[in-house]
């Protein structure tokens, strides 16, 4: 039996295999609204056989967007199109997930193909916020440090977004706590220099995240899973470490997190990241030893590579990004490569299932 195509039960949700469409920003929205691009982009990965299909980082407030073109869920009007997308994903036998996010000090920039440049307010941008008034780089603006009242409002924004996600038909929520965005900015000592109850000690720096988890769990059904994406290492001296991630896993599991999605980096511009195939697998392996389910991501490009990670007990889920951009039907191809004959194809595509 292929490990990659074995089912996984998380609360009431059964994933038909271990392949997850990782959240990938599309920078294709207007005023946060999903559109036909998102329907086709996400829907095609469900047609391709992935068990769980995540939206891109979806902003819980307008100022929480990375770019003006980011997907959003900060108002009820966003629900209708998102519901159309989740219904299509469900029809394909896949599970729909949404990643809730706030960009923090890395907000108000252009899409990558326009250079990732900071956008000033005079050109349609906005003032970014963060735990501390420290810019991400010399090319970015200096964020405004959040007050206690503003922190409370952001937590409330995550809670409201979770309620809308439920109305839109999502079955899994992932909190974006990685890549140098707001939650990660609070947890990392490199970006959090606060002297109040949200800064300093490990316990204080994870307080904002803990409050978000608790707020979401208060409205998110007990039977539905909650994931957390983390940057398991800042890849920089004095920053967050894998040991911190292991410590965090024990705490968030008790708060109601079911899966730790282990990525890394992004909180500082000077990080030295040794990117190579499977370079983040050791993070999910270490965190998994605490007893929480884990996902791994990062230059996973073949069925054999994914199968080996699972067989070695280094992760429970394989999050895939760029390989699924190159090939939305990777799961169907992988099933053939691993001789998994029970893989269900869409009826419309059955004629292509045979190898000859």
Secondary structure in CASP SS format (residue, H / E / C, confidence):
PFRMAT SS
TARGET T0000
AUTHOR 0000-0000-0000
METHOD secondary structure of the structure
MODEL  1
X C 1.00
X C 1.00
X C 1.00
X C 1.00
X C 1.00
X C 1.00
X C 1.00
X E 1.00
X E 1.00
X E 1.00
X C 1.00
X C 1.00
X E 1.00
X E 1.00
X E 1.00
X C 1.00
X C 1.00
X C 1.00
X E 1.00
X E 1.00
X E 1.00
X C 1.00
X C 1.00
X C 1.00
X C 1.00
X C 1.00
X C 1.00
X C 1.00
X C 1.00
X E 1.00
X C 1.00
X C 1.00
X E 1.00
X C 1.00
X C 1.00
X H 1.00
X H 1.00
X H 1.00
X H 1.00
X H 1.00
X H 1.00
X H 1.00
X H 1.00
X H 1.00
X H 1.00
X H 1.00
X H 1.00
X C 1.00
X C 1.00
X C 1.00
X C 1.00
X E 1.00
X E 1.00
X E 1.00
X E 1.00
X E 1.00
X E 1.00
X E 1.00
X E 1.00
X C 1.00
X C 1.00
X H 1.00
X H 1.00
X H 1.00
X C 1.00
X C 1.00
X C 1.00
X C 1.00
X C 1.00
X C 1.00
X C 1.00
X E 1.00
X C 1.00
X C 1.00
X C 1.00
X H 1.00
X H 1.00
X H 1.00
X H 1.00
X H 1.00
X H 1.00
X H 1.00
X H 1.00
X H 1.00
X H 1.00
X H 1.00
X H 1.00
X H 1.00
X H 1.00
X H 1.00
X H 1.00
X C 1.00
X C 1.00
X C 1.00
X E 1.00
X E 1.00
X E 1.00
X E 1.00
X E 1.00
X E 1.00
X E 1.00
X C 1.00
X C 1.00
X H 1.00
X H 1.00
X H 1.00
X C 1.00
X C 1.00
X E 1.00
X C 1.00
X C 1.00
X H 1.00
X H 1.00
X H 1.00
X C 1.00
X C 1.00
X C 1.00
X E 1.00
X C 1.00
X C 1.00
X H 1.00
X H 1.00
X H 1.00
X C 1.00
X C 1.00
X C 1.00
X C 1.00
X C 1.00
X E 1.00
X E 1.00
X C 1.00
X C 1.00
X C 1.00
X C 1.00
X C 1.00
X C 1.00
X C 1.00
X C 1.00
X C 1.00
X C 1.00
X C 1.00
X C 1.00
X C 1.00
X E 1.00
X E 1.00
X C 1.00
X C 1.00
X H 1.00
X H 1.00
X H 1.00
X H 1.00
X H 1.00
X H 1.00
X H 1.00
X H 1.00
X H 1.00
X H 1.00
X H 1.00
X H 1.00
X H 1.00
X H 1.00
X H 1.00
X H 1.00
X H 1.00
X H 1.00
X H 1.00
X H 1.00
X C 1.00
X C 1.00
X C 1.00
X C 1.00
X E 1.00
X E 1.00
X E 1.00
X E 1.00
X E 1.00
X E 1.00
X C 1.00
X C 1.00
X C 1.00
X C 1.00
X H 1.00
X H 1.00
X H 1.00
X H 1.00
X H 1.00
X H 1.00
X C 1.00
X C 1.00
X C 1.00
X C 1.00
X C 1.00
X C 1.00
X C 1.00
X C 1.00
X C 1.00
X C 1.00
X C 1.00
X C 1.00
X C 1.00
X C 1.00
X H 1.00
X H 1.00
X H 1.00
X H 1.00
X C 1.00
X H 1.00
X H 1.00
X H 1.00
X H 1.00
X H 1.00
X H 1.00
X H 1.00
X H 1.00
X H 1.00
X H 1.00
X H 1.00
X C 1.00
X C 1.00
X C 1.00
X C 1.00
X C 1.00
X C 1.00
X C 1.00
X E 1.00
X E 1.00
X E 1.00
X E 1.00
X E 1.00
X E 1.00
X E 1.00
X C 1.00
X C 1.00
X C 1.00
X C 1.00
X C 1.00
X C 1.00
X C 1.00
X C 1.00
X C 1.00
X C 1.00
X H 1.00
X H 1.00
X H 1.00
X H 1.00
X H 1.00
X H 1.00
X H 1.00
X H 1.00
X H 1.00
X H 1.00
X H 1.00
X H 1.00
X H 1.00
X H 1.00
X C 1.00
X C 1.00
X C 1.00
X E 1.00
X E 1.00
X E 1.00
X E 1.00
X E 1.00
X C 1.00
X C 1.00
X C 1.00
X C 1.00
X C 1.00
X C 1.00
X C 1.00
X C 1.00
X C 1.00
X C 1.00
X C 1.00
X C 1.00
X C 1.00
X C 1.00
X C 1.00
X C 1.00
X C 1.00
X H 1.00
X H 1.00
X H 1.00
X H 1.00
X H 1.00
X H 1.00
X H 1.00
X H 1.00
X C 1.00
X C 1.00
X C 1.00
X C 1.00
X E 1.00
X E 1.00
X E 1.00
X E 1.00
X C 1.00
X C 1.00
X C 1.00
X C 1.00
X C 1.00
X C 1.00
X H 1.00
X H 1.00
X H 1.00
X H 1.00
X H 1.00
X H 1.00
X H 1.00
X H 1.00
X H 1.00
X C 1.00
X C 1.00
X C 1.00
X C 1.00
X C 1.00
X E 1.00
X E 1.00
X E 1.00
X E 1.00
X C 1.00
X H 1.00
X H 1.00
X H 1.00
X H 1.00
X H 1.00
X C 1.00
X C 1.00
X C 1.00
X H 1.00
X H 1.00
X H 1.00
X H 1.00
X H 1.00
X H 1.00
X H 1.00
X H 1.00
X C 1.00
X C 1.00
X C 1.00
X C 1.00
X C 1.00
X C 1.00
X C 1.00
X C 1.00
X C 1.00
X H 1.00
X H 1.00
X H 1.00
X H 1.00
X H 1.00
X H 1.00
X C 1.00
X C 1.00
X C 1.00
X C 1.00
END
